[in-house]
Amino acid sequence: MKDRRITALFSIISAIFGILLIRLACLQLINAQTYRRLAKQNYVKPIVIEAPRGIIYSKDKKVLADNVPTYTIVIDSNKATKEEYEQIDLLFSDSNCQISIVKSQMSNALPPPMESGSRIRGKRHEDTKSHENKSSNIKVTNNTLTNTIRKVPFSIVCRIEEEKSAFPNVYVRSHPLRNYTYSEVFSHLIGYAAEISKTELKNYPDYRLGTTIGKAGVEKEYEKFLKGKDGTRYVEVDVRGREQGLLSSVSPEPGCDVWLNIDADLQLFAYEILPNKSACVAMDPASGKILLWVSKPGFDPNSFPLGISSEVWNSLMADSLAPLWDRVEKGTFPPASIFKLVTCAAALEQGIVTRETYQSVGCTGGMLIGTRKFGCWETHGSVDLIDAIILSCDVYFYQLGLQLGVEAITTQAKKVGFGNKTGVDLPAELSGFLPSEKWYEKRYGKAGWGKGVAANISVGQGEILVTPLQILYFIAGIANNGVLCTPKVVEKVVGSNGDEVLSNTSNLVTMPWSHKTIAVLREGMLGVVNAGNGTGRAAIVPGIEVAGKTGTAQNPTGKTHAWFAAFAPYEKPQIAIVVFAEHGGMGGSVCAPIVGKVLKKFFHYEEPYYEEQTEIVVQPTT
């Protein structure tokens, strides 16, 4: 019996030792690599090195967007002592810096308890609110693992590095911050970049929270090229997680540089002379290259990379001038008399008129259609088609509209780009609106609208809506003898090694109109600027033949909108341009002079200098 107990006890002990041996073998032999990796993670800490975004250049080699180094302080809130927080708080107090607390995108959890009144921890709600309402360049992000202070002054960074022993759980990081050279002048074109949101992260699985991403304009459209490849620093840490030294690193790869077709000097000049609530856009008709893209007023894109304050955001949203609204591609307005060129082409193509055709009713300042009088801006008498374009006679085109009908006009308009996006390489273009007979019947019923609608449409009024970019696309097609070129903002993308990654070319579409029709439109536009009674004479550039068309759009809520579209030189156009002024007044008196000034700048025209003559009086001698 006793021997059996001893044997059983020995068996149990042997089994235990056998299990321990097997477990030891698993740890030392089978799972050695796994545990070695886990152990390494306990003393090796990877730190992401953010790659700088690619630089954005104008065609004249001006830097429009680049990166500036900025410093970030990272406080390990799980290990940092109360004394460290007090010392950091004191540093900022001494430097008179204001800190804005911003909600972390990294965690919805509350930050660790903090001392009330501290600049970094324990902010009371009212303290936080007061700091958010002040202008500050320093941003603090709180989460359960770290407190991050961004855009820290170099003086504070130096003091922390000099007194490193007093801040064992405080680390200084350097990273690139997006910088926009010309502030609001290029804001709608270039857009801006900022930290990725949780919503965006779902569409970009390779990104991480805290990554900078393009939010609008070129920054967004060319994100995959501008975004670089982040690097990593592997640092050794002790048992308390404090950094001991660098083990190895993988350098970041900068993003590709993006070269625009924009002429920076021309853009700066146009922004300066444009009134508020206006747009100016220009392109090379033969290539589609966008030379100029201005929507005024703009906004300061430098407010966004670190997170815009609620005060600044609310101010932008409340501004009656709508600085965040890009009128070039998002502003939809009636095209006014510029649309008469579409009506003219539709009538020519159907054989309703020729360039010498007079209408049966002369212009006496308006005409009666049904029981309603449709007015004209002037009394023109009896004119032919060319003079009707030059003088912008509404009565002439009312009659063409009645002969054509709504469907014939809008069908032709759609064929030359209206009602569709132009295909410009930017992410937020609108397509405008072209009504059809079916649309009118659905909206008003078959008996709810009459032939006066066609008269209204024929002169670019009524429900039709277009963007300045669509007008440019159309006018450039006429300038290019009937060939439409897709507008292109970006010329090329160049990698960090200097190799060309992308070269942009435009898609070409031929207008469905005869060369004879295009020739009539061009002749009429030439007369608008150069004839003695033309409505666009304010756009004249001595030595350069300019062709154009004015437009003044009726506005039921206030002053009329002003348009002017042009191209030059007439024989071999190098530029097509559109200027639009919301509530601006008359196109010929408001927008045409602006176009003239921009064209003079483009062609390097210098106004003649007349030296003032001083009268010399000779005194008689005695």
C-alpha positions as CSV (number, residue, x, y, z in Angstrom):
1,M,0.0,0.0,0.0
2,K,2.8,2.3,1.0
3,D,4.7,1.4,-2.2
4,R,1.6,2.3,-4.2
5,R,1.4,5.7,-2.7
6,I,5.0,6.4,-3.3
7,T,4.6,5.2,-6.9
8,A,1.6,7.5,-7.4
9,L,3.4,10.4,-5.8
10,F,6.4,9.8,-8.0
11,S,4.2,9.6,-11.1
12,I,2.5,12.9,-10.2
13,I,5.9,14.6,-9.6
14,S,7.2,13.2,-12.9
15,A,4.1,14.4,-14.8
16,I,4.6,17.9,-13.3
17,F,8.2,17.9,-14.3
18,G,7.3,16.5,-17.7
19,I,4.7,19.3,-18.3
20,L,7.3,21.9,-17.2
21,L,9.9,20.4,-19.5
22,I,7.4,20.5,-22.4
23,R,6.4,24.0,-21.6
24,L,10.1,25.0,-21.4
25,A,10.8,23.4,-24.7
26,C,7.9,25.4,-26.2
27,L,9.2,28.6,-24.8
28,Q,12.8,28.0,-25.7
29,L,12.5,26.1,-29.0
30,I,9.1,26.2,-30.6
31,N,7.9,29.7,-29.7
32,A,11.3,31.3,-29.3
33,Q,10.9,33.7,-32.2
34,T,7.5,34.9,-31.1
35,Y,8.6,35.7,-27.5
36,R,11.9,37.2,-28.8
37,R,9.7,39.5,-30.9
38,L,7.4,40.4,-28.0
39,A,10.4,41.0,-25.7
40,K,11.9,43.3,-28.4
41,Q,8.7,45.3,-28.5
42,N,9.1,45.9,-24.8
43,Y,12.4,47.8,-25.3
44,V,12.1,49.0,-28.9
45,K,9.7,51.8,-29.6
46,P,8.8,52.7,-33.3
47,I,8.3,56.4,-33.9
48,V,6.7,57.5,-37.2
49,I,8.6,60.2,-39.2
50,E,6.1,62.0,-41.2
51,A,7.0,62.4,-44.9
52,P,6.9,65.9,-46.3
53,R,4.3,66.5,-49.0
54,G,5.3,67.3,-52.5
55,I,5.8,71.0,-53.4
56,I,3.3,72.7,-55.7
57,Y,4.8,75.1,-58.3
58,S,3.4,77.5,-60.8
59,K,4.6,77.3,-64.4
60,D,6.9,80.3,-63.8
61,K,8.6,78.4,-61.0
62,K,7.0,80.1,-58.0
63,V,6.5,78.0,-54.9
64,L,2.8,78.0,-54.1
65,A,2.7,75.3,-51.4
66,D,5.6,73.8,-49.5
67,N,6.5,72.6,-46.0
68,V,8.1,74.3,-43.1
69,P,9.6,72.5,-40.1
70,T,7.6,72.7,-36.9
71,Y,8.1,71.3,-33.5
72,T,5.8,69.1,-31.4
73,I,6.1,68.2,-27.7
74,V,4.8,64.8,-26.8
75,I,4.1,64.1,-23.1
76,D,3.7,60.5,-22.0
77,S,0.7,61.0,-19.7
78,N,1.0,57.4,-18.3
79,K,4.4,58.1,-16.9
80,A,4.9,61.8,-16.7
81,T,5.0,63.2,-13.1
82,K,3.1,66.1,-11.7
83,E,6.3,68.1,-11.6
84,E,7.0,67.6,-15.3
85,Y,3.5,69.0,-16.1
86,E,4.1,72.0,-13.8
87,Q,7.5,72.7,-15.4
88,I,6.0,72.5,-19.0
89,D,3.1,74.8,-17.8
90,L,5.7,77.2,-16.4
91,L,7.6,77.3,-19.7
92,F,4.6,78.4,-21.6
93,S,3.6,80.9,-18.9
94,D,7.0,82.5,-19.1
95,S,6.9,82.7,-22.9
96,N,3.4,84.3,-22.9
97,C,2.1,81.6,-25.3
98,Q,-1.5,80.8,-25.5
99,I,-2.5,77.2,-25.9
100,S,-5.7,76.0,-27.6
101,I,-7.0,72.6,-26.5
102,V,-8.5,70.7,-29.4
103,K,-10.4,67.5,-29.2
104,S,-8.3,64.5,-30.0
105,Q,-9.1,62.5,-33.1
106,M,-7.2,59.5,-31.6
107,S,-9.6,58.6,-28.8
108,N,-13.0,59.5,-27.5
109,A,-11.9,58.6,-24.0
110,L,-11.4,61.4,-21.5
111,P,-7.8,62.4,-20.8
112,P,-6.3,61.5,-17.4
113,P,-7.2,63.7,-14.4
114,M,-5.3,67.0,-14.5
115,E,-4.7,69.9,-12.2
116,S,-7.3,72.6,-12.7
117,G,-5.8,75.7,-14.1
118,S,-3.0,73.9,-15.9
119,R,-2.2,74.9,-19.5
120,I,-1.9,71.3,-20.5
121,R,-3.8,69.1,-18.1
122,G,-7.1,69.4,-16.3
123,K,-8.6,72.3,-18.2
124,R,-12.0,73.3,-17.0
125,H,-14.6,73.6,-19.8
126,E,-14.7,77.4,-19.4
127,D,-10.9,77.6,-19.5
128,T,-10.8,75.6,-22.7
129,K,-13.5,77.7,-24.3
130,S,-11.7,80.9,-23.4
131,H,-8.5,79.7,-25.0
132,E,-10.3,78.5,-28.2
133,N,-11.6,82.0,-28.7
134,K,-8.2,83.5,-28.8
135,S,-5.8,83.5,-31.7
136,S,-3.1,80.9,-31.1
137,N,-0.5,79.1,-33.1
138,I,-0.1,76.3,-30.6
139,K,-2.4,73.3,-30.6
140,V,-2.7,70.7,-27.9
141,T,-4.2,67.3,-28.5
142,N,-5.2,65.2,-25.5
143,N,-5.7,61.4,-25.4
144,T,-5.3,58.5,-23.0
145,L,-1.6,57.9,-23.9
146,T,-0.1,61.2,-24.7
147,N,-0.6,65.0,-24.6
148,T,0.7,66.6,-27.8
149,I,1.5,70.3,-28.1
150,R,2.0,71.3,-31.8
151,K,3.7,74.2,-33.4
152,V,5.8,74.9,-30.3
153,P,8.2,77.9,-30.4
154,F,11.8,77.1,-30.9
155,S,12.8,78.9,-27.7
156,I,10.7,76.4,-25.7
157,V,12.1,73.5,-27.6
158,C,15.7,74.6,-26.7
159,R,14.9,74.9,-23.0
160,I,13.4,71.4,-22.9
161,E,16.4,70.0,-24.7
162,E,18.9,71.9,-22.4
163,E,17.1,70.6,-19.3
164,K,16.3,67.1,-20.5
165,S,16.9,65.5,-17.1
166,A,14.0,67.5,-15.8
167,F,11.7,66.1,-18.5
168,P,12.3,62.4,-18.8
169,N,8.8,61.7,-20.1
170,V,8.7,64.7,-22.5
171,Y,9.9,64.3,-26.1
172,V,10.4,66.8,-28.9
173,R,9.5,65.8,-32.4
174,S,10.0,67.7,-35.6
175,H,7.6,67.3,-38.5
176,P,6.7,69.1,-41.7
177,L,3.8,71.6,-41.7
178,R,2.0,72.6,-44.9
179,N,2.6,76.2,-45.8
180,Y,0.9,78.3,-48.5
181,T,3.0,81.1,-49.9
182,Y,0.4,83.4,-51.3
183,S,-2.4,82.8,-48.8
184,E,-5.9,83.6,-50.2
185,V,-4.8,84.4,-53.8
186,F,-4.5,80.7,-54.8
187,S,-6.7,79.2,-52.0
188,H,-9.6,77.9,-54.2
189,L,-7.2,76.5,-56.8
190,I,-4.7,74.8,-54.5
191,G,-7.2,74.0,-51.7
192,Y,-5.6,73.0,-48.4
193,A,-4.4,69.9,-46.5
194,A,-5.1,69.0,-42.8
195,E,-5.3,66.0,-40.5
196,I,-7.4,63.1,-41.7
197,S,-10.8,62.6,-40.1
198,K,-12.2,59.4,-38.9
199,T,-14.7,59.4,-41.8
200,E,-11.9,59.9,-44.3
201,L,-9.9,57.1,-42.7
202,K,-12.5,54.6,-43.8
203,N,-11.6,55.4,-47.5
204,Y,-7.9,55.5,-46.8
205,P,-7.0,52.3,-44.9
206,D,-3.2,52.8,-45.4
207,Y,-3.4,56.1,-43.6
208,R,-3.3,56.6,-39.8
209,L,-4.9,59.1,-37.5
210,G,-2.8,62.2,-37.5
211,T,-1.8,61.9,-41.2
212,T,-2.1,65.0,-43.3
213,I,-4.4,64.6,-46.3
214,G,-5.6,66.9,-49.1
215,K,-9.0,68.3,-48.3
216,A,-9.8,70.5,-51.4
217,G,-8.4,71.7,-54.7
218,V,-5.2,70.4,-56.1
219,E,-4.2,69.1,-52.7
220,K,-7.1,66.7,-52.8
221,E,-7.2,65.8,-56.5
222,Y,-3.5,64.9,-56.6
223,E,-3.3,63.4,-53.1
224,K,-1.9,60.1,-54.2
225,F,1.1,62.0,-55.7
226,L,1.6,64.6,-53.1
227,K,1.6,62.2,-50.2
228,G,5.0,60.8,-49.4
229,K,6.0,57.6,-47.6
230,D,6.5,57.9,-43.9
231,G,9.7,56.8,-42.3
232,T,10.3,55.2,-38.8
233,R,12.7,55.7,-36.0
234,Y,13.3,52.7,-33.7
235,V,14.4,53.9,-30.3
236,E,15.4,51.9,-27.2
237,V,13.3,52.4,-24.1
238,D,13.9,51.3,-20.5
239,V,11.5,49.4,-18.3
240,R,9.6,52.6,-17.6
241,G,9.2,53.4,-21.3
242,R,11.7,56.2,-21.3
243,E,13.7,56.7,-24.5
244,Q,17.4,55.6,-24.1
245,G,18.8,56.0,-27.7
246,L,18.3,55.4,-31.4
247,L,18.7,51.8,-32.6
248,S,17.9,52.3,-36.3
249,S,15.8,54.3,-38.7
250,V,14.1,54.2,-42.1
251,S,14.1,57.6,-43.8
252,P,10.8,59.1,-45.1
253,E,10.3,59.5,-48.9
254,P,9.0,63.0,-49.9
255,G,5.9,63.2,-52.0
256,C,6.0,64.1,-55.7
257,D,6.2,67.7,-56.8
258,V,3.2,69.0,-58.8
259,W,3.7,71.7,-61.5
260,L,0.7,73.8,-62.4
261,N,0.0,75.6,-65.7
262,I,-0.9,78.7,-63.7
263,D,1.0,81.9,-64.3
264,A,1.6,83.1,-60.8
265,D,2.3,86.8,-61.7
266,L,-0.8,86.9,-63.8
267,Q,-2.8,85.4,-61.0
268,L,-1.5,87.9,-58.4
269,F,-2.3,90.8,-60.8
270,A,-5.9,89.6,-61.5
271,Y,-6.6,89.1,-57.8
272,E,-5.5,92.6,-57.1
273,I,-7.8,94.3,-59.7
274,L,-10.9,92.1,-59.3
275,P,-13.7,93.3,-57.1
276,N,-15.1,91.1,-54.3
277,K,-17.7,88.5,-55.2
278,S,-16.1,87.9,-58.6
279,A,-14.2,85.3,-60.6
280,C,-11.6,85.3,-63.3
281,V,-10.4,82.2,-65.2
282,A,-8.3,81.8,-68.3
283,M,-6.8,79.1,-70.4
284,D,-4.8,78.4,-73.6
285,P,-7.5,77.5,-76.1
286,A,-5.3,75.1,-78.1
287,S,-4.0,73.0,-75.2
288,G,-6.5,73.4,-72.4
289,K,-3.9,74.6,-70.0
290,I,-5.4,76.8,-67.2
291,L,-3.4,80.0,-67.0
292,L,-5.4,81.8,-64.3
293,W,-8.0,80.7,-61.7
294,V,-9.2,83.4,-59.3
295,S,-12.2,83.5,-57.0
296,K,-12.4,86.6,-54.8
297,P,-12.4,86.8,-51.9
298,G,-10.3,83.8,-51.0
299,F,-9.5,82.4,-47.5
300,D,-6.2,81.7,-45.7
301,P,-5.4,78.0,-46.2
302,N,-2.7,78.3,-43.5
303,S,-5.5,78.3,-41.0
304,F,-6.3,74.6,-41.7
305,P,-3.3,72.3,-41.4
306,L,-3.3,72.3,-37.5
307,G,-7.1,72.5,-37.2
308,I,-9.0,75.7,-37.7
309,S,-10.4,77.3,-34.6
310,S,-14.1,77.6,-34.1
311,E,-13.8,81.4,-34.0
312,V,-12.1,81.5,-37.4
313,W,-14.5,78.9,-38.9
314,N,-17.6,80.7,-37.8
315,S,-16.3,84.0,-39.1
316,L,-15.7,82.4,-42.6
317,M,-19.1,80.9,-42.6
318,A,-20.9,84.1,-41.5
319,D,-19.0,86.3,-44.1
320,S,-21.5,87.7,-46.6
321,L,-18.8,87.7,-49.3
322,A,-18.6,83.8,-49.1
323,P,-14.8,83.4,-49.1
324,L,-15.0,79.6,-49.0
325,W,-17.1,79.5,-52.2
326,D,-15.1,78.9,-55.4
327,R,-17.2,80.9,-57.9
328,V,-15.1,79.6,-60.9
329,E,-16.3,76.0,-60.7
330,K,-19.2,76.1,-58.1
331,G,-20.8,79.4,-58.9
332,T,-23.9,78.8,-61.1
333,F,-25.5,81.9,-62.7
334,P,-27.5,82.7,-65.8
335,P,-25.1,83.2,-68.7
336,A,-26.9,86.3,-70.1
337,S,-26.0,87.5,-73.6
338,I,-22.9,85.3,-73.9
339,F,-25.4,82.5,-74.5
340,K,-26.7,84.3,-77.6
341,L,-23.7,82.7,-79.4
342,V,-25.4,79.3,-78.8
343,T,-28.7,80.6,-80.1
344,C,-26.9,82.1,-83.1
345,A,-25.2,78.8,-83.9
346,A,-28.4,76.8,-83.5
347,A,-30.2,79.1,-86.0
348,L,-27.3,79.0,-88.5
349,E,-27.1,75.2,-88.3
350,Q,-30.8,74.9,-89.0
351,G,-30.6,77.4,-91.9
352,I,-33.0,79.9,-90.2
353,V,-30.5,82.7,-90.7
354,T,-27.3,83.7,-92.4
355,R,-24.8,86.4,-91.3
356,E,-26.8,89.0,-93.4
357,T,-30.3,88.1,-92.2
358,Y,-32.5,90.8,-90.8
359,Q,-35.5,90.0,-88.6
360,S,-39.1,90.9,-89.4
361,V,-39.4,93.0,-86.3
362,G,-36.9,95.8,-85.7
363,C,-35.7,96.7,-82.2
364,T,-37.7,99.6,-80.6
365,G,-36.4,98.8,-77.1
366,G,-38.5,95.6,-76.7
367,M,-41.2,93.4,-78.3
368,L,-44.5,92.0,-77.3
369,I,-44.7,88.2,-77.0
370,G,-48.2,87.2,-76.1
371,T,-49.4,89.7,-73.6
372,R,-46.0,90.3,-72.1
373,K,-43.4,92.8,-73.3
374,F,-39.8,91.5,-73.4
375,G,-37.5,94.5,-73.2
376,C,-34.1,95.2,-74.7
377,W,-31.4,97.2,-73.0
378,E,-31.3,99.7,-75.9
379,T,-33.1,100.7,-79.1
380,H,-31.2,99.2,-82.0
381,G,-33.6,99.5,-85.0
382,S,-33.2,97.0,-87.8
383,V,-29.9,95.0,-87.7
384,D,-28.4,91.9,-89.3
385,L,-27.0,88.9,-87.4
386,I,-23.5,90.2,-87.1
387,D,-24.7,93.6,-85.7
388,A,-27.1,91.8,-83.4
389,I,-24.1,90.1,-81.8
390,I,-22.0,93.3,-81.7
391,L,-24.8,95.4,-80.2
392,S,-26.2,92.5,-78.1
393,C,-29.7,93.2,-79.4
394,D,-32.2,91.1,-77.3
395,V,-35.1,91.7,-79.7
396,Y,-33.2,90.0,-82.6
397,F,-32.5,86.9,-80.5
398,Y,-36.0,86.8,-79.0
399,Q,-37.2,86.2,-82.6
400,L,-34.6,83.5,-83.1
401,G,-35.7,81.8,-79.9
402,L,-39.3,81.8,-81.0
403,Q,-38.3,80.2,-84.3
404,L,-36.0,77.6,-82.7
405,G,-37.9,76.6,-79.5
406,V,-36.5,75.5,-76.2
407,E,-35.4,72.0,-77.2
408,A,-33.4,73.1,-80.2
409,I,-31.5,75.7,-78.2
410,T,-30.7,73.5,-75.2
411,T,-29.8,70.5,-77.3
412,Q,-27.1,72.6,-79.0
413,A,-26.0,74.0,-75.7
414,K,-25.5,70.5,-74.3
415,K,-23.4,69.5,-77.2
416,V,-20.8,72.2,-76.4
417,G,-20.5,71.5,-72.7
418,F,-23.3,73.3,-70.9
419,G,-25.2,71.1,-68.4
420,N,-22.1,68.9,-68.1
421,K,-18.9,69.1,-66.2
422,T,-15.9,70.3,-68.2
423,G,-13.7,67.5,-66.8
424,V,-11.2,69.9,-65.2
425,D,-8.7,68.1,-62.9
426,L,-10.2,69.4,-59.7
427,P,-12.6,67.6,-57.4
428,A,-15.6,69.9,-56.8
429,E,-16.8,71.1,-60.2
430,L,-20.6,71.6,-60.7
431,S,-22.4,70.9,-63.9
432,G,-24.9,73.8,-63.9
433,F,-28.4,73.3,-65.3
434,L,-30.0,73.2,-68.7
435,P,-33.9,73.0,-68.7
436,S,-35.7,71.0,-71.3
437,E,-39.3,71.0,-72.5
438,K,-40.0,67.9,-70.4
439,W,-38.6,69.7,-67.4
440,Y,-41.0,72.7,-68.0
441,E,-44.0,70.4,-68.5
442,K,-43.2,68.5,-65.3
443,R,-42.7,71.7,-63.3
444,Y,-45.5,73.9,-64.7
445,G,-47.8,71.5,-66.6
446,K,-48.3,71.5,-70.4
447,A,-50.4,74.6,-70.3
448,G,-48.4,76.3,-67.6
449,W,-45.6,77.7,-69.8
450,G,-45.5,79.4,-73.2
451,K,-43.3,80.4,-76.1
452,G,-42.0,83.3,-74.1
453,V,-39.8,80.7,-72.3
454,A,-37.8,80.1,-75.5
455,A,-37.4,83.9,-76.0
456,N,-36.0,84.1,-72.4
457,I,-33.6,81.1,-72.9
458,S,-32.4,82.5,-76.2
459,V,-30.7,85.5,-74.4
460,G,-29.3,83.4,-71.6
461,Q,-32.0,84.3,-69.0
462,G,-34.5,82.2,-67.1
463,E,-33.7,78.9,-65.5
464,I,-30.5,78.1,-67.3
465,L,-27.4,78.1,-65.0
466,V,-23.7,77.9,-66.0
467,T,-20.4,78.3,-64.2
468,P,-17.6,80.7,-65.3
469,L,-15.5,77.6,-66.1
470,Q,-18.2,76.3,-68.5
471,I,-18.3,79.7,-70.3
472,L,-14.5,79.6,-70.6
473,Y,-14.6,76.0,-72.1
474,F,-17.2,77.2,-74.6
475,I,-15.4,80.4,-75.6
476,A,-12.1,78.6,-75.9
477,G,-13.7,76.2,-78.3
478,I,-14.8,79.1,-80.6
479,A,-11.3,80.6,-80.3
480,N,-9.8,77.2,-81.3
481,N,-12.0,77.0,-84.5
482,G,-14.5,74.6,-83.1
483,V,-12.3,72.3,-81.0
484,L,-13.0,72.0,-77.3
485,C,-10.1,71.2,-75.0
486,T,-10.6,69.8,-71.5
487,P,-9.2,72.3,-69.0
488,K,-6.1,71.2,-67.2
489,V,-4.7,72.8,-64.0
490,V,-1.7,70.5,-63.6
491,E,1.0,70.3,-66.3
492,K,3.1,67.5,-64.8
493,V,4.0,65.5,-61.7
494,V,7.7,65.0,-60.9
495,G,9.0,62.3,-58.5
496,S,11.6,63.0,-55.8
497,N,14.2,61.4,-58.0
498,G,13.4,63.9,-60.8
499,D,11.6,61.5,-63.1
500,E,8.3,62.7,-64.6
501,V,5.5,60.6,-63.1
502,L,2.6,62.2,-64.9
503,S,2.2,64.5,-67.9
504,N,-1.3,65.9,-68.4
505,T,-2.9,66.2,-71.8
506,S,-6.4,67.5,-72.7
507,N,-9.1,65.5,-74.3
508,L,-10.3,67.1,-77.6
509,V,-13.9,67.3,-78.7
510,T,-15.0,68.8,-82.0
511,M,-18.0,71.1,-81.8
512,P,-20.9,69.8,-83.9
513,W,-21.0,73.1,-85.9
514,S,-19.7,73.9,-89.4
515,H,-16.6,76.0,-89.9
516,K,-18.9,78.6,-91.5
517,T,-21.0,78.8,-88.3
518,I,-17.8,79.1,-86.1
519,A,-16.5,81.8,-88.5
520,V,-19.7,83.9,-88.0
521,L,-19.5,83.6,-84.2
522,R,-15.8,84.7,-84.3
523,E,-16.6,87.6,-86.6
524,G,-19.4,88.8,-84.4
525,M,-17.1,88.6,-81.3
526,L,-14.4,90.5,-83.0
527,G,-16.8,93.3,-83.7
528,V,-18.0,93.4,-80.0
529,V,-14.6,94.7,-79.0
530,N,-13.3,96.5,-82.2
531,A,-16.4,98.0,-83.8
532,G,-17.1,101.6,-83.0
533,N,-20.5,100.7,-81.4
534,G,-19.4,97.4,-79.8
535,T,-20.4,96.6,-76.2
536,G,-16.9,95.4,-75.3
537,R,-14.7,98.2,-76.4
538,A,-13.2,98.6,-72.9
539,A,-11.3,95.3,-73.5
540,I,-9.2,96.8,-76.4
541,V,-5.5,96.1,-76.3
542,P,-3.5,98.2,-78.8
543,G,-1.7,96.0,-81.3
544,I,-3.6,92.9,-80.3
545,E,-6.9,91.9,-81.9
546,V,-9.3,90.9,-79.1
547,A,-12.6,89.2,-79.7
548,G,-15.3,89.0,-76.9
549,K,-18.8,89.0,-75.8
550,T,-20.5,90.9,-73.0
551,G,-23.3,89.6,-70.7
552,T,-25.5,91.2,-68.1
553,A,-27.7,88.7,-66.2
554,Q,-31.0,89.7,-64.6
555,N,-31.0,89.0,-60.9
556,P,-34.4,88.9,-59.1
557,T,-32.7,89.4,-55.7
558,G,-30.7,92.6,-56.5
559,K,-28.3,94.2,-58.9
560,T,-27.5,92.5,-62.2
561,H,-24.5,90.1,-62.6
562,A,-21.8,91.1,-65.0
563,W,-20.0,88.9,-67.6
564,F,-17.3,89.3,-70.2
565,A,-15.6,86.5,-72.2
566,A,-12.9,87.0,-74.7
567,F,-9.9,85.5,-76.6
568,A,-6.8,86.9,-78.2
569,P,-5.1,87.3,-80.6
570,Y,-7.9,86.8,-83.0
571,E,-6.0,84.8,-85.7
572,K,-3.9,82.6,-83.4
573,P,-5.4,82.8,-79.9
574,Q,-3.0,82.3,-77.0
575,I,-5.5,83.0,-74.2
576,A,-9.3,82.7,-73.6
577,I,-10.6,84.5,-70.5
578,V,-13.8,85.0,-68.6
579,V,-14.5,87.5,-65.9
580,F,-17.7,87.4,-63.8
581,A,-18.8,89.9,-61.1
582,E,-21.7,88.9,-58.9
583,H,-24.1,91.9,-58.5
584,G,-21.5,93.7,-60.6
585,G,-23.8,95.7,-63.0
586,M,-23.2,95.8,-66.8
587,G,-20.7,93.4,-68.3
588,G,-19.3,95.9,-70.8
589,S,-18.6,98.6,-68.2
590,V,-17.5,96.4,-65.3
591,C,-15.9,93.1,-66.6
592,A,-14.6,94.2,-70.0
593,P,-12.1,96.7,-68.6
594,I,-10.8,94.0,-66.2
595,V,-10.3,91.6,-69.1
596,G,-8.5,94.4,-71.0
597,K,-6.1,94.9,-68.1
598,V,-5.4,91.2,-67.7
599,L,-4.7,90.8,-71.4
600,K,-2.3,93.8,-71.4
601,K,-0.5,92.1,-68.5
602,F,-0.5,88.8,-70.3
603,F,0.9,90.3,-73.6
604,H,3.3,92.5,-71.7
605,Y,1.8,95.6,-73.1
606,E,3.1,98.9,-71.7
607,E,1.0,102.0,-71.8
608,P,2.8,104.7,-73.8
609,Y,4.5,107.3,-71.6
610,Y,3.9,110.9,-72.4
611,E,6.4,113.3,-70.9
612,E,4.7,116.3,-69.4
613,Q,5.6,119.4,-71.4
614,T,6.6,122.4,-69.4
615,E,5.9,125.8,-70.9
616,I,9.0,127.9,-71.0
617,V,8.3,131.6,-70.6
618,V,10.9,134.0,-72.0
619,Q,11.1,137.2,-70.2
620,P,11.6,140.2,-72.4
621,T,14.9,142.1,-72.0
622,T,15.2,145.8,-71.6
